[in-house]
Amino acid sequence: MSESTKIATAILDDEYVELQKVVREFANEVVDPVSAEHDRNHTFPYEIVSQMGEMGLFGLPFPEEVGGMGGDYLSFGIALEELAKVDQSVAITLEAGVGLGAMPIFHFGNDKQKETYLPELTAGKKLAGFGLTEPDAGSDAGATRTNAREDGDDFVINGAKQFITNSGTDITSLVTVTAVTGQKDDGKKEISTIIVPSGTEGFVAEPAYDKVGWNASDTHPLTFTDVRVPQENLLGTRGRGFANFLSILAEGRVAIAALATGAAQGCVDESVRHAKERHSMGRAIGEYQAVSFKIARMEARAHAARMAWYDAAAKMAAGADFRREAYIAKMIASEAAMDNARDATQIFGGYGFMNEYRVARHYRDSKILEIGEGTTEVQLMLIARGLGL
């Protein structure tokens, strides 16, 4: 355990420390041995997801009355950080399953929707996708083109979504979809959120993407061709879809920051081990200042990232406005993950270019952390806007 991890553990309550220990053991003893195989074969880790469900990880930040564990985003983030140290694909499956899949229904669903979907989602028995991004609507989600027109008591949906995580697995039960449902008085699009169950006629998860990284996570483009669902599948208030998803993304940025911190710390841990074991010209390479200083800088990045997401999670738990802290944490942590992955690969030399090594997977996996759930540039724009610039 690195010094910064020891310090971070010391400031956590006992229940968080115990959770951290349990998930760390699970990550090292259960997830890590099969990570390389799933990555190499691009296979979804169903058995790992099932075990995470049995451990209660999918229910961590939800109250017990909806099938959750009664925890918070700090406990959720701790689990993500530990998993991401060894396998980002598994970590993002959990992050998206909770933050993007179940959370919209928890926050905006009516009692019937919660009773119908949340028990299986919070138990990890089912997954849900978050249908926001489109070919022409990424950071500019207001450019949404997917349309849902009223037809009697139904919505008829036509359009396409892309880069949707957990949307095509054998246990995916639904996708929440943003769609244009009309026009507001000011002429802007009225965007609403609609639940589309898997298997609905006309709803297709197209073949999975061939990605650079996160090879064991499930990511698909989705198409909707005259997809008919009852209007009771409207999630939340009509016309509030865009605003609702912005709040979901704010929470998601804290979770992604925790995941990215785990990736950054994983690179530190691997580099320290390698620097002690690998010898060159009669000395462990860690004895060379060029290597030790590089690792020291990596450790500083990981520690700063951890403190940033802890800060955001603490504000969230207190019911305070945490958006600024979420933007900062997401930016710092995602950059730390990418920078540490690059430096770890350099420290490993030729070994770092071999996919069998964890640092190689981190190098491929970490770039998306600077893009997904709001690019680095979007975080900077939002931080600057908060300063009145």
C-alpha positions as CSV (number, residue, x, y, z in Angstrom):
1,M,0.0,0.0,0.0
2,S,1.4,3.4,-1.0
3,E,1.9,6.2,1.5
4,S,-0.9,8.3,0.0
5,T,-3.2,5.3,0.2
6,K,-2.3,4.8,3.9
7,I,-3.0,8.5,4.6
8,A,-6.3,8.4,2.8
9,T,-7.3,5.3,4.7
10,A,-6.5,6.9,8.0
11,I,-9.1,9.7,7.4
12,L,-11.9,7.3,6.6
13,D,-14.4,5.9,9.1
14,D,-14.1,2.2,10.0
15,E,-17.0,1.2,7.8
16,Y,-15.3,2.7,4.7
17,V,-12.0,1.1,5.6
18,E,-13.6,-2.3,5.9
19,L,-15.4,-1.8,2.5
20,Q,-12.1,-0.8,1.0
21,K,-10.4,-3.9,2.4
22,V,-13.1,-6.2,1.1
23,V,-13.2,-4.8,-2.4
24,R,-9.4,-4.7,-2.6
25,E,-9.3,-8.4,-1.8
26,F,-12.0,-9.1,-4.3
27,A,-10.2,-7.1,-7.0
28,N,-6.9,-8.8,-6.4
29,E,-8.1,-12.4,-5.8
30,V,-11.1,-12.6,-8.1
31,V,-11.0,-9.9,-10.8
32,D,-7.3,-9.6,-11.6
33,P,-6.7,-13.3,-12.5
34,V,-9.2,-13.1,-15.3
35,S,-8.8,-9.5,-16.4
36,A,-6.2,-10.2,-19.1
37,E,-8.3,-12.9,-20.7
38,H,-11.5,-10.8,-20.8
39,D,-9.5,-7.9,-22.2
40,R,-7.8,-10.1,-24.9
41,N,-11.1,-11.8,-25.9
42,H,-13.3,-8.7,-25.6
43,T,-15.7,-10.8,-23.4
44,F,-18.1,-9.3,-20.8
45,P,-17.3,-10.5,-17.3
46,Y,-20.7,-11.9,-16.3
47,E,-19.4,-13.9,-13.5
48,I,-17.7,-10.9,-12.0
49,V,-20.8,-8.8,-12.3
50,S,-22.8,-11.5,-10.6
51,Q,-20.4,-11.6,-7.7
52,M,-20.4,-7.8,-7.4
53,G,-24.1,-8.0,-7.1
54,E,-24.0,-10.6,-4.4
55,M,-21.5,-8.4,-2.5
56,G,-24.0,-5.5,-2.7
57,L,-21.7,-3.2,-4.7
58,F,-24.5,-2.2,-7.2
59,G,-26.6,-1.1,-4.2
60,L,-23.9,0.9,-2.3
61,P,-25.2,4.4,-2.7
62,F,-29.0,3.6,-2.5
63,P,-31.2,3.5,0.6
64,E,-32.3,0.1,1.9
65,E,-36.0,0.8,1.0
66,V,-35.2,0.4,-2.7
67,G,-32.9,-2.6,-2.2
68,G,-29.7,-0.7,-1.6
69,M,-27.0,-0.9,1.0
70,G,-27.7,2.5,2.7
71,G,-24.3,3.9,1.7
72,D,-23.3,7.0,-0.2
73,Y,-21.1,8.2,-3.1
74,L,-18.0,8.0,-0.9
75,S,-18.5,4.2,-0.4
76,F,-19.4,3.8,-4.1
77,G,-16.2,5.7,-5.1
78,I,-14.1,3.6,-2.8
79,A,-15.3,0.5,-4.5
80,L,-14.7,2.0,-7.9
81,E,-11.2,3.1,-7.0
82,E,-10.2,-0.4,-5.7
83,L,-11.6,-2.2,-8.8
84,A,-10.0,0.3,-11.2
85,K,-6.5,-0.4,-9.8
86,V,-6.6,-3.8,-11.5
87,D,-9.4,-3.6,-14.1
88,Q,-11.1,-0.5,-15.5
89,S,-13.6,-2.5,-17.6
90,V,-15.0,-4.0,-14.5
91,A,-15.0,-0.7,-12.7
92,I,-16.8,1.1,-15.5
93,T,-19.4,-1.6,-15.7
94,L,-20.2,-1.0,-12.0
95,E,-20.0,2.8,-12.4
96,A,-22.4,2.9,-15.4
97,G,-24.7,0.3,-13.9
98,V,-25.2,2.4,-10.8
99,G,-24.6,6.0,-11.8
100,L,-26.0,6.0,-15.3
101,G,-28.3,3.0,-15.1
102,A,-30.1,2.9,-11.8
103,M,-29.6,6.5,-10.6
104,P,-31.9,8.1,-13.2
105,I,-34.8,5.9,-12.1
106,F,-34.0,6.4,-8.4
107,H,-33.9,10.2,-8.7
108,F,-36.7,10.8,-11.3
109,G,-38.8,7.6,-11.4
110,N,-42.3,7.4,-10.0
111,D,-43.2,4.7,-7.4
112,K,-44.3,2.2,-10.0
113,Q,-41.1,2.6,-12.0
114,K,-38.9,2.3,-8.9
115,E,-40.7,-0.8,-7.8
116,T,-40.5,-2.3,-11.3
117,Y,-36.8,-1.7,-12.0
118,L,-34.7,-0.8,-9.0
119,P,-34.7,-4.1,-7.1
120,E,-32.9,-6.0,-9.9
121,L,-30.7,-3.0,-10.8
122,T,-29.5,-2.4,-7.2
123,A,-28.9,-6.2,-6.8
124,G,-26.8,-6.3,-10.0
125,K,-29.1,-8.9,-11.5
126,K,-29.9,-6.5,-14.3
127,L,-28.2,-3.6,-16.0
128,A,-29.5,-0.4,-17.6
129,G,-28.1,1.9,-20.3
130,F,-28.0,5.7,-20.4
131,G,-29.1,6.8,-23.8
132,L,-27.9,10.3,-24.1
133,T,-25.0,10.6,-26.6
134,E,-25.9,10.7,-30.3
135,P,-23.8,10.9,-33.5
136,D,-24.3,14.7,-33.5
137,A,-24.9,15.3,-29.8
138,G,-22.1,14.6,-27.4
139,S,-21.1,17.4,-25.1
140,D,-23.9,19.4,-26.8
141,A,-26.7,17.2,-25.7
142,G,-29.1,19.9,-26.6
143,A,-28.5,18.9,-30.2
144,T,-30.5,15.7,-29.6
145,R,-32.3,14.5,-32.7
146,T,-33.9,11.3,-31.4
147,N,-37.6,12.0,-31.6
148,A,-40.6,10.7,-29.6
149,R,-44.0,11.7,-31.0
150,E,-47.3,11.0,-29.3
151,D,-49.6,8.5,-30.8
152,G,-52.6,7.9,-28.6
153,D,-51.4,6.7,-25.2
154,D,-47.9,5.8,-26.6
155,F,-44.7,7.4,-27.6
156,V,-43.2,6.4,-31.0
157,I,-39.4,6.8,-30.9
158,N,-37.1,7.2,-33.9
159,G,-33.4,7.9,-33.8
160,A,-30.0,6.7,-32.8
161,K,-27.6,6.7,-29.8
162,Q,-24.0,5.9,-29.7
163,F,-21.3,4.8,-27.1
164,I,-23.9,3.5,-24.7
165,T,-22.4,1.4,-21.9
166,N,-24.2,-1.7,-20.6
167,S,-26.8,-1.5,-23.4
168,G,-26.4,-4.8,-25.1
169,T,-25.6,-7.5,-22.5
170,D,-27.7,-10.5,-21.8
171,I,-28.8,-8.9,-18.5
172,T,-29.6,-5.4,-19.8
173,S,-33.2,-4.7,-18.9
174,L,-33.7,-1.2,-20.3
175,V,-32.2,2.0,-21.6
176,T,-33.3,5.4,-20.5
177,V,-33.5,7.6,-23.6
178,T,-33.4,11.3,-24.1
179,A,-35.7,12.3,-27.0
180,V,-37.3,15.4,-28.4
181,T,-41.0,15.4,-27.4
182,G,-42.0,18.8,-28.6
183,Q,-41.1,22.4,-28.7
184,K,-41.0,24.9,-25.8
185,D,-42.5,28.4,-25.9
186,D,-39.1,29.9,-26.6
187,G,-38.6,27.7,-29.7
188,K,-36.1,25.4,-28.1
189,K,-36.5,21.6,-28.1
190,E,-38.5,20.0,-25.4
191,I,-36.3,17.1,-24.4
192,S,-37.8,14.3,-22.2
193,T,-36.5,11.0,-20.8
194,I,-38.3,7.8,-21.7
195,I,-37.7,4.2,-20.4
196,V,-37.3,1.7,-23.3
197,P,-37.3,-1.9,-22.1
198,S,-34.9,-4.3,-23.8
199,G,-36.6,-6.4,-26.4
200,T,-39.1,-3.7,-27.4
201,E,-39.8,-4.1,-31.2
202,G,-37.7,-1.7,-33.2
203,F,-35.1,-1.2,-30.5
204,V,-31.8,-2.7,-31.6
205,A,-28.4,-2.8,-29.9
206,E,-26.2,-2.8,-32.9
207,P,-22.9,-4.8,-32.9
208,A,-20.5,-3.8,-30.1
209,Y,-17.7,-1.3,-30.9
210,D,-14.2,-2.4,-31.4
211,K,-12.6,-0.1,-28.9
212,V,-9.0,0.8,-28.1
213,G,-9.6,0.1,-24.4
214,W,-12.2,-1.0,-21.9
215,N,-12.4,-4.2,-24.0
216,A,-14.4,-6.1,-21.4
217,S,-17.0,-3.5,-21.0
218,D,-20.2,-3.5,-23.1
219,T,-20.6,-0.6,-25.5
220,H,-23.0,-0.4,-28.4
221,P,-24.7,2.0,-30.9
222,L,-28.4,1.9,-30.5
223,T,-31.1,2.4,-33.1
224,F,-34.8,3.1,-32.6
225,T,-37.2,2.5,-35.5
226,D,-40.8,3.2,-34.7
227,V,-40.3,2.0,-31.2
228,R,-43.6,2.1,-29.4
229,V,-43.7,2.5,-25.6
230,P,-46.6,3.7,-23.3
231,Q,-46.5,7.3,-22.2
232,E,-46.3,6.0,-18.6
233,N,-42.7,5.2,-19.5
234,L,-41.9,8.9,-19.3
235,L,-39.2,9.2,-16.7
236,G,-39.6,12.4,-14.6
237,T,-41.3,15.5,-15.7
238,R,-41.9,16.0,-19.4
239,G,-39.4,18.6,-20.9
240,R,-37.0,18.1,-18.0
241,G,-34.9,15.3,-19.6
242,F,-31.9,17.4,-20.4
243,A,-31.8,19.1,-17.0
244,N,-32.2,15.8,-15.3
245,F,-29.4,14.2,-17.2
246,L,-27.1,17.1,-16.3
247,S,-27.6,16.3,-12.7
248,I,-26.9,12.7,-13.3
249,L,-23.7,13.6,-15.1
250,A,-22.6,15.8,-12.2
251,E,-22.8,12.8,-9.9
252,G,-21.2,10.6,-12.6
253,R,-18.1,12.9,-12.7
254,V,-17.4,12.2,-9.0
255,A,-17.7,8.5,-9.7
256,I,-15.4,8.7,-12.8
257,A,-12.9,10.7,-10.8
258,A,-12.8,7.9,-8.2
259,L,-12.4,5.3,-11.0
260,A,-9.6,7.4,-12.6
261,T,-7.9,7.7,-9.2
262,G,-7.8,4.0,-8.9
263,A,-6.2,3.7,-12.4
264,A,-3.7,6.3,-11.4
265,Q,-2.8,4.5,-8.2
266,G,-2.7,1.2,-9.9
267,C,0.0,2.6,-12.2
268,V,1.9,3.8,-9.1
269,D,1.7,0.4,-7.4
270,E,2.8,-1.5,-10.5
271,S,5.7,0.9,-11.1
272,V,7.0,0.7,-7.5
273,R,7.0,-3.1,-7.7
274,H,8.7,-3.1,-11.1
275,A,11.3,-0.5,-10.1
276,K,12.3,-2.7,-7.1
277,E,12.5,-5.9,-9.1
278,R,13.9,-4.8,-12.4
279,H,17.7,-4.3,-12.4
280,S,19.9,-2.5,-14.9
281,M,23.7,-2.2,-14.7
282,G,23.7,-3.9,-11.3
283,R,21.1,-1.8,-9.6
284,A,17.4,-1.8,-9.2
285,I,16.0,0.8,-11.6
286,G,14.2,2.5,-8.7
287,E,17.6,3.6,-7.4
288,Y,18.0,5.8,-10.4
289,Q,16.7,9.3,-9.8
290,A,15.2,9.5,-13.3
291,V,12.9,6.6,-12.3
292,S,12.3,7.4,-8.7
293,F,11.4,11.0,-9.4
294,K,9.0,9.9,-12.1
295,I,7.2,7.6,-9.7
296,A,7.2,10.2,-7.0
297,R,5.4,12.6,-9.3
298,M,2.9,9.8,-10.2
299,E,2.2,9.3,-6.5
300,A,1.6,13.0,-6.0
301,R,-0.9,13.0,-8.9
302,A,-2.8,10.0,-7.5
303,H,-3.0,11.6,-4.0
304,A,-4.2,14.9,-5.4
305,A,-6.9,13.1,-7.4
306,R,-8.0,11.2,-4.4
307,M,-8.4,14.3,-2.2
308,A,-10.3,16.0,-5.0
309,W,-12.9,13.3,-5.4
310,Y,-13.2,12.8,-1.6
311,D,-13.9,16.6,-1.3
312,A,-16.7,16.3,-4.0
313,A,-18.2,13.2,-2.4
314,A,-18.2,14.9,1.0
315,K,-20.1,17.9,-0.3
316,M,-22.5,15.6,-2.1
317,A,-23.2,13.7,1.1
318,A,-23.7,17.0,3.0
319,G,-26.4,18.0,0.5
320,A,-24.3,21.0,-0.7
321,D,-23.7,22.1,-4.2
322,F,-20.8,19.9,-5.3
323,R,-20.7,20.6,-9.0
324,R,-17.6,22.8,-9.0
325,E,-15.7,20.1,-7.0
326,A,-17.0,17.4,-9.3
327,Y,-15.7,19.3,-12.4
328,I,-12.3,19.8,-10.7
329,A,-12.1,16.2,-9.5
330,K,-13.0,14.7,-12.9
331,M,-10.4,16.8,-14.6
332,I,-7.6,16.2,-12.1
333,A,-8.2,12.5,-11.8
334,S,-8.6,11.7,-15.5
335,E,-5.4,13.6,-16.3
336,A,-3.6,11.8,-13.5
337,A,-4.7,8.4,-14.8
338,M,-3.5,9.2,-18.3
339,D,-0.3,10.8,-17.2
340,N,0.5,8.0,-14.8
341,A,-0.3,5.3,-17.4
342,R,2.1,7.0,-19.8
343,D,4.9,7.2,-17.2
344,A,4.3,3.6,-16.0
345,T,4.6,2.4,-19.6
346,Q,7.9,4.2,-19.9
347,I,9.2,2.8,-16.7
348,F,8.3,-0.7,-17.8
349,G,10.1,-0.2,-21.1
350,G,9.3,-2.9,-23.7
351,Y,7.3,-4.8,-21.2
352,G,4.9,-1.9,-20.9
353,F,4.1,-2.3,-24.6
354,M,2.9,-5.9,-24.0
355,N,-0.8,-6.4,-23.5
356,E,-0.2,-9.1,-20.8
357,Y,1.0,-6.4,-18.5
358,R,-1.5,-4.4,-16.5
359,V,0.2,-1.0,-17.3
360,A,-0.4,-1.7,-21.0
361,R,-4.1,-2.1,-20.3
362,H,-4.1,1.1,-18.2
363,Y,-2.4,2.9,-21.1
364,R,-5.1,1.9,-23.5
365,D,-8.0,2.2,-21.0
366,S,-7.2,5.6,-19.5
367,K,-7.6,7.9,-22.4
368,I,-11.3,7.6,-22.5
369,L,-11.4,9.0,-18.9
370,E,-10.5,12.4,-20.3
371,I,-13.4,12.1,-22.8
372,G,-16.4,10.3,-21.3
373,E,-19.0,11.9,-19.1
374,G,-17.7,15.4,-20.1
375,T,-14.3,16.0,-21.8
376,T,-11.5,17.8,-20.0
377,E,-12.2,20.8,-22.1
378,V,-15.9,20.8,-20.9
379,Q,-14.7,20.6,-17.3
380,L,-12.4,23.6,-17.8
381,M,-15.2,25.5,-19.4
382,L,-17.5,24.9,-16.5
383,I,-14.8,25.7,-13.9
384,A,-14.1,29.0,-15.7
385,R,-17.8,29.8,-16.0
386,G,-18.1,29.4,-12.3
387,L,-15.4,32.0,-11.9
388,G,-17.4,34.5,-14.0
389,L,-15.2,34.1,-17.1
